[in-house]
Amino acid sequence: MLAHDIIRRPIITENSMDQVADRKYTFEVAKGANKIEIKKAVEEIFKVEVEKVTTMNYIGKPKRQGVFSGKRADWKKAVVKLTENSKTIELFES
């Protein structure tokens, strides 16, 4: 897997922006990616040093509209903590 296939998109919410002060950044990642792959992908894309990776799996909610029913997609979230001497990720600064 390529690094850009593992890191899908940044998650920018009020809670995730509060964690930036603690050098923690949140991303949506590929469901099959493990912590080691996520760490290598973030280091390769953003040229930073990763200290710790925490992952969470989310199950899609069932939804219906009239007689049609379905389910939102399952997805995986990763919170990446950078080392103290690492530079920050500029994507989250603005």
Contacts in CASP RR format, 6 or more apart in sequence:
PFRMAT RR
TARGET T0000
AUTHOR 0000-0000-0000
METHOD contacts of the structure
MODEL  1
MLAHDIIRRPIITENSMDQVADRKYTFEVAKGANKIEIKKAVEEIFKVEV
EKVTTMNYIGKPKRQGVFSGKRADWKKAVVKLTENSKTIELFES
1 30 0 8 1.000
1 33 0 8 1.000
1 37 0 8 1.000
3 40 0 8 1.000
3 41 0 8 1.000
3 44 0 8 1.000
3 45 0 8 1.000
4 41 0 8 1.000
4 45 0 8 1.000
5 30 0 8 1.000
6 29 0 8 1.000
6 30 0 8 1.000
6 33 0 8 1.000
6 37 0 8 1.000
6 38 0 8 1.000
6 41 0 8 1.000
7 27 0 8 1.000
7 29 0 8 1.000
7 38 0 8 1.000
7 41 0 8 1.000
7 42 0 8 1.000
7 45 0 8 1.000
8 27 0 8 1.000
8 28 0 8 1.000
8 29 0 8 1.000
8 30 0 8 1.000
9 27 0 8 1.000
9 28 0 8 1.000
10 25 0 8 1.000
10 26 0 8 1.000
10 27 0 8 1.000
10 28 0 8 1.000
10 91 0 8 1.000
10 92 0 8 1.000
11 26 0 8 1.000
11 27 0 8 1.000
11 28 0 8 1.000
11 77 0 8 1.000
12 92 0 8 1.000
13 26 0 8 1.000
16 24 0 8 1.000
16 25 0 8 1.000
16 26 0 8 1.000
17 92 0 8 1.000
19 25 0 8 1.000
19 26 0 8 1.000
19 79 0 8 1.000
20 88 0 8 1.000
20 92 0 8 1.000
20 93 0 8 1.000
22 81 0 8 1.000
23 81 0 8 1.000
23 82 0 8 1.000
23 83 0 8 1.000
23 84 0 8 1.000
23 86 0 8 1.000
23 88 0 8 1.000
24 79 0 8 1.000
24 80 0 8 1.000
24 81 0 8 1.000
24 82 0 8 1.000
25 42 0 8 1.000
25 79 0 8 1.000
25 80 0 8 1.000
25 82 0 8 1.000
25 89 0 8 1.000
25 92 0 8 1.000
26 77 0 8 1.000
26 78 0 8 1.000
26 79 0 8 1.000
26 80 0 8 1.000
27 38 0 8 1.000
27 42 0 8 1.000
27 77 0 8 1.000
27 78 0 8 1.000
27 80 0 8 1.000
28 75 0 8 1.000
28 76 0 8 1.000
28 77 0 8 1.000
28 78 0 8 1.000
29 38 0 8 1.000
29 41 0 8 1.000
29 55 0 8 1.000
29 76 0 8 1.000
29 77 0 8 1.000
29 78 0 8 1.000
30 76 0 8 1.000
31 57 0 8 1.000
31 74 0 8 1.000
31 75 0 8 1.000
31 76 0 8 1.000
32 76 0 8 1.000
33 41 0 8 1.000
33 76 0 8 1.000
33 78 0 8 1.000
35 53 0 8 1.000
35 55 0 8 1.000
35 78 0 8 1.000
38 53 0 8 1.000
38 55 0 8 1.000
38 78 0 8 1.000
38 80 0 8 1.000
39 50 0 8 1.000
39 53 0 8 1.000
39 80 0 8 1.000
42 48 0 8 1.000
42 50 0 8 1.000
42 53 0 8 1.000
42 80 0 8 1.000
43 49 0 8 1.000
43 50 0 8 1.000
46 89 0 8 1.000
46 91 0 8 1.000
47 87 0 8 1.000
48 82 0 8 1.000
48 86 0 8 1.000
48 87 0 8 1.000
48 88 0 8 1.000
48 89 0 8 1.000
49 82 0 8 1.000
49 83 0 8 1.000
49 85 0 8 1.000
49 86 0 8 1.000
50 80 0 8 1.000
50 81 0 8 1.000
50 82 0 8 1.000
50 83 0 8 1.000
50 86 0 8 1.000
51 81 0 8 1.000
51 82 0 8 1.000
51 83 0 8 1.000
51 86 0 8 1.000
52 80 0 8 1.000
52 81 0 8 1.000
53 78 0 8 1.000
53 79 0 8 1.000
53 80 0 8 1.000
53 81 0 8 1.000
54 78 0 8 1.000
54 79 0 8 1.000
54 81 0 8 1.000
55 76 0 8 1.000
55 77 0 8 1.000
55 78 0 8 1.000
55 79 0 8 1.000
56 76 0 8 1.000
56 77 0 8 1.000
56 78 0 8 1.000
56 79 0 8 1.000
57 74 0 8 1.000
57 75 0 8 1.000
57 76 0 8 1.000
58 74 0 8 1.000
58 75 0 8 1.000
58 76 0 8 1.000
58 77 0 8 1.000
59 74 0 8 1.000
60 71 0 8 1.000
60 72 0 8 1.000
60 73 0 8 1.000
60 74 0 8 1.000
60 75 0 8 1.000
61 71 0 8 1.000
61 72 0 8 1.000
62 69 0 8 1.000
62 70 0 8 1.000
62 71 0 8 1.000
62 72 0 8 1.000
63 69 0 8 1.000
63 70 0 8 1.000
63 71 0 8 1.000
63 72 0 8 1.000
64 70 0 8 1.000
82 88 0 8 1.000
82 89 0 8 1.000
END
